Amino acid sequence: GGAAAASSAADVIEIFVPGRICLFGEHSDWSGGYRRFNSDVKEGCALVCGTTQGLYARAKRRATEDRTVSFRGPDGLQCELAVDDTAELRAVAQSASYHAYIAGTLLELGKHFRFGGAEIDNYKADLPIKKGLSSSAAICVLVVRALN
């Protein structure tokens, strides 16, 4: 019992993802990438910095054959998404749910990489939501870091 418990605890990683604030140039950092499709888009720049507020999580990989991602947020809401079920991922990604960010991240990752499942426990969040501190980006980064 003791060795198995120690091995299991060693497999859990702690993750902190900070918020981000744009001091100036909001969204011009990524919008400049569209210049390759539309030369009217001006090259941009932004001055950004991380915050001390963010998302805290513990994550653990699942067995190789289990390609599902389970996520529990600090509010206790949970979701379980099958990595290979692109129809379900797309439906969740297009919903108004907080889990849309998780599903969208899985969809994008799945276009370029093969990855296994994970259990993600986002046990704490002191990053304000919908206040311009990139909370939606933070949840996407959290998912990617948990799967890495």
C-alpha positions in Angstrom: 0.0 0.0 0.0 2.7 2.6 1.0 4.9 2.2 -2.1 1.9 2.3 -4.5 0.6 5.5 -2.7 4.0 7.1 -2.9 4.3 6.2 -6.6 0.9 7.6 -7.3 1.6 10.9 -5.5 4.8 11.3 -7.4 2.8 11.2 -10.7 0.8 14.3 -9.7 2.1 17.6 -10.9 1.3 21.0 -9.4 0.6 23.8 -11.9 0.2 27.5 -11.6 -0.9 29.6 -14.6 -0.8 33.4 -14.0 -3.2 35.9 -15.5 -1.9 38.4 -18.0 -2.5 42.1 -18.3 -1.9 44.1 -21.5 -0.5 47.5 -20.5 -1.0 48.6 -24.1 -1.6 47.0 -27.5 -4.4 44.7 -26.5 -4.7 41.9 -29.0 -2.3 43.5 -31.4 0.3 40.9 -30.5 -1.7 38.0 -32.1 -3.7 39.9 -34.7 -0.5 40.8 -36.6 -0.3 37.1 -37.6 -3.3 37.7 -39.9 -1.2 39.9 -42.1 -0.2 36.9 -44.2 -3.9 36.6 -45.3 -4.8 40.3 -45.3 -2.0 42.9 -45.9 -4.3 45.7 -44.6 -3.8 44.4 -41.0 -1.1 46.5 -39.5 1.8 44.9 -37.7 1.2 45.2 -33.9 3.0 45.0 -30.6 1.9 44.8 -27.1 3.5 45.2 -23.6 2.2 42.5 -21.4 3.0 41.2 -17.9 1.9 38.3 -15.8 -0.1 38.7 -12.6 0.3 37.1 -9.2 -3.3 35.9 -9.5 -4.0 32.8 -11.5 -5.2 29.2 -11.7 -3.9 26.5 -9.4 -4.2 22.8 -10.3 -3.0 19.3 -9.8 -2.8 17.1 -12.8 -2.1 13.4 -13.4 -1.8 11.5 -16.6 -4.2 8.6 -17.2 -3.2 5.1 -18.3 -2.0 5.1 -21.9 -5.2 3.6 -23.3 -7.5 6.0 -21.5 -7.8 9.0 -23.8 -10.2 11.1 -21.7 -9.6 14.3 -19.9 -11.5 14.9 -16.7 -11.6 18.5 -15.3 -12.9 19.8 -12.1 -13.0 23.5 -11.5 -12.8 25.4 -8.2 -16.6 25.7 -8.2 -16.9 21.9 -8.2 -18.3 21.7 -11.8 -16.8 18.7 -13.6 -16.6 17.5 -17.2 -15.1 14.5 -18.8 -14.2 14.7 -22.5 -13.1 11.9 -24.8 -10.1 13.1 -26.8 -11.1 11.1 -29.8 -14.8 12.2 -29.9 -14.3 15.3 -32.1 -18.1 15.8 -32.5 -18.6 16.1 -28.8 -15.5 18.3 -28.4 -16.8 20.6 -31.1 -20.3 20.8 -29.5 -18.8 21.6 -26.1 -16.3 24.1 -27.7 -19.2 26.0 -29.4 -21.3 26.1 -26.2 -21.5 28.9 -23.7 -20.0 26.7 -21.0 -16.8 27.4 -19.1 -15.8 23.9 -20.4 -15.8 25.3 -24.0 -12.2 26.5 -23.5 -11.1 23.0 -22.4 -12.8 21.3 -25.4 -11.5 23.9 -27.8 -8.0 23.4 -26.5 -8.3 19.6 -26.9 -9.6 20.0 -30.5 -6.7 22.3 -31.5 -4.1 20.0 -29.9 -5.7 17.0 -31.6 -5.1 18.5 -35.0 -1.3 18.5 -34.4 -0.4 16.0 -31.7 -1.4 12.6 -30.3 -1.8 12.8 -26.5 -3.2 10.7 -23.7 -5.8 11.5 -21.1 -5.4 13.3 -17.8 -7.2 14.2 -14.6 -7.1 17.9 -13.9 -8.2 19.3 -10.6 -8.3 23.2 -10.8 -8.7 23.4 -7.0 -8.1 27.2 -6.7 -8.6 30.3 -8.8 -7.9 33.8 -7.6 -7.9 35.2 -11.1 -11.0 37.4 -11.7 -13.1 36.2 -14.7 -14.2 38.6 -17.5 -12.0 41.4 -16.1 -9.4 41.6 -18.9 -6.8 39.5 -17.2 -6.8 36.6 -19.7 -8.6 34.1 -17.6 -9.8 32.3 -20.7 -6.3 32.0 -22.0 -5.1 30.8 -18.6 -7.5 27.8 -18.7 -6.3 26.9 -22.1 -2.6 27.1 -21.0 -3.5 25.1 -17.9 -4.9 22.2 -20.0 -1.9 22.2 -22.3 0.5 22.1 -19.4 -1.4 19.3 -17.7 -1.2 17.3 -20.9 2.5 18.0 -21.5 
